[in-house]
Structures are given as structure tokens and as C-alpha cells.
Amino acid sequence: MADLALDRLTKVFRSGDGDIVAVDDLSMDIEDGEFLVLVGPSGCGKSTTLRMIAGLESITGGEIRLADRPVNDVKPQDRDIAMVFQSYALYPHMTVRENMRFGLEESTDLPDDEIDERVEETAAMLSIEPLLDRKPGELSGGQQQRVALGRAIVRDPSVFLMDEPLSNLDAKLRAEMRTELQRLQEELGVTTVYVTHDQTEAMTMGDRIAILNEGELMQVGTPLECYHEPRNEFVAGFIGEPSMNFFAVEREGDTLRGDGFEYSLSEETVRALDGATDLTLGVRPEDVEIVGTASGEHDFVTTVDVVEPMGDENNVYLTFPDGSETFVAVVGGMRLIERGTTVVARIPEDVIHIFDGATGETLRNRDLSRMTAAEARLD
């Protein structure tokens, strides 16, 4: 096991149409035994970053250090890193046992009996002992994924790299494997970098998540830090499902004016804006309350446009009277709200986020001081 450091890591792809910066000056420290998830939209540079760590992609600039040792020029097979690919990459002509043995046979001088012992122990850990004499073509997707994991685990590497390993599985099996991977990583205690575009995987699996966009690191922190205290509008919109509601607004004194609504601010919130007037107001759907009657300055009469029943909850799409803005509220699944009805949406000031309208940088995050430590889990 070892810590992993990325120091101003950069990757530029050269082409006749101009250079493409895939990873731009990325710096990050990953602690020994940590499970870090790289997440972001397609093309953000997360898989390229993983391939540079593995040595499968050359580095344009910066340095990668494993246990304080630079590995930029170290061959992939000598980096003590094991990688699990999206496609499983199993040898179809070999049995499961042979697939799991192969890496050890090629990269170590271990005797056959010790290799067999490692394979048997790992197969037992992954509950694939009955499959050891089958070939990949005889296995389901979930079984093949376990074999791919087993092939990495038997090597006992310093670092695991996983490139969207669950994306080929169906939704139910993907959820089961998420839990299994977390359990395995905790048992093994191996530093792990996991790439996904699925923010649900990122939120549920990682000790910390690193959010990338267009090759740049937007934020790195615990899942709840990134959810409740996003560094910018991109992070706020990317993390969370349904996505955060955003309203373009102009501030006039202590009032935000948007299309079809006005929102008054306290003196404390106005001070946090540091004179900015071109703003974006953000609020998460679960923080929008639907109440019986309007009784305060943060209550708004709206019309129900669409209702999406999800079982345990309903996503309710609301519009202001002029129909210019649509936003989402999340309510309990047993609450009956019908399309076309008029309801009152309450948006308390302590739950709102405010972003700079020009840069997207966060000026004010929701007030977590009113939440208990058990609810926030950020203390």
C-alpha cells in the first residue's frame, strides 16, 4: 500500500487541427488506503488521468509519485499498480484460474503452490470458487467482473485503478457490485482510484471525490462536502439528482430579481455577496417545500407542470405564474400532487446557494449551522 501524488499533471494531445488539452495542471494527493473517485462528464479527462497513473499514456507535463517515488519513467509493469478495465479484458481461451494466475506468472518468481494459494484465497473472497475451471464465455457479466477484480487482487498491488468497471452491468447488479467493491476495498486497505461518470457511484463509494470538467479539477472533497458546499456552479449542478435548480438573477439592494419572481435577502447574505449584482440563485429540489398557503416573503405561488412518481418520492416540476421559469421540488412518494394544480413553493433563505453570474464561483452556500452534526457529518 502507498500514497499517490499527482503534481501539476498535464496531458496534451497533438493534432493537425490544434492541440487538445485533456488534463490541465492537475494536482492532488491520495492518501494510503484511500478510496478516491474521479467523476465528471464524458471527455473531462478522468480516464486519461487514470491511464497516465498506470503508465499506459505518456505525460506531457508534471509528475506522478508513488510512495514519494517519481514513476513518470517507470514501465507500467514495474509500477506495482493493478488496473481493472471497463471491458474486463479477460483472455477468452483461458480458464478463470488461468486468467487469475497469468499476471503473477509473468511478473513474479513466486512458486506455483504460492500462486495457487493466492488464487484460491482471492476466489473465496469473491465467491467465485466454483467458477475457477470455467472460461469467460461461460460466465455472466457480474461473474466476469469478479474475475477481473480477482486478477487484480491476487497481485497484491500498492494501488488499484478502476476504469468504469460497473458500466456494463444492469442496474440491480451494478448496485450490488458497488457494495461489494466498497467491502473489498475496506478489507484490503489498498489505495484505490476509481473512474466513473455516474455521480451515484461517486457519492456512495468514495472516501473523497474529485470532480473534473474539461481537464480541470473543479473540487476534491468528501461526497457531502461537494454536495452541500460546492466550490462553483458546475459542481453544484453535476452532483445531485435531480440537479440543483438555478435561476439567473440581478441583485438590487437586498432583493434578487429573476424572471417572474423576486427574492429578498438578509443583511448577512448581502454582505457575503461582496457587492456582486450579476448572480445565479441555486436551490436543491429537496429543499423546496410545498406548503398549503403563502405566509412569508419566501413563499411563491406556482403551477404544477409535470409530476414524476419515483416510488419513495415524487419529482414535481413547478412554474411561476408567467411560465418563464421551471424548477423542481422533491416531495414524499405518498403525497398526491396533480398536474395543473396551484401550489405554494417555499424556499427558505438558509438553504439557498448563490454563485457569481459571470465566473460561476460560489459566493454563498447553504447554511449548515442549523443542521445537527449527525445530519451534516461535515464536522
Secondary structure, DSSP 8 states (H G I E B T S, - for coil): ---EEEEEEEEEE--TT--EEEEEEEEEEE-TT-EEEEE-STTSSHHHHHHHHHTSS--SEEEEEETTEE-TTS-GGGS-EEEE-TT----TTS-HHHHHHHHHHHH----HHHHHHHHHHHHHHTT-GGGTTS-GGGS-HHHHHHHHHHHHHTT--SEEEEESTTTTS-HHHHHHHHHHHHHHHHHH--EEEEEES-HHHHHHH-SEEEEEETTEEEEEE-HHHHHHS-SBHHHHHHSSSS--EEEEEEEETTEEEETTEEEE--HHHHHHTTT--EEEEEE-GGG-EEESS--STTEEEEEEEEEEE-SSEEEEEEE-TTS--EEEEEEETT----TT-EEEEE--GGG-EEEETTT-BEEE---GGGS-HHHH---
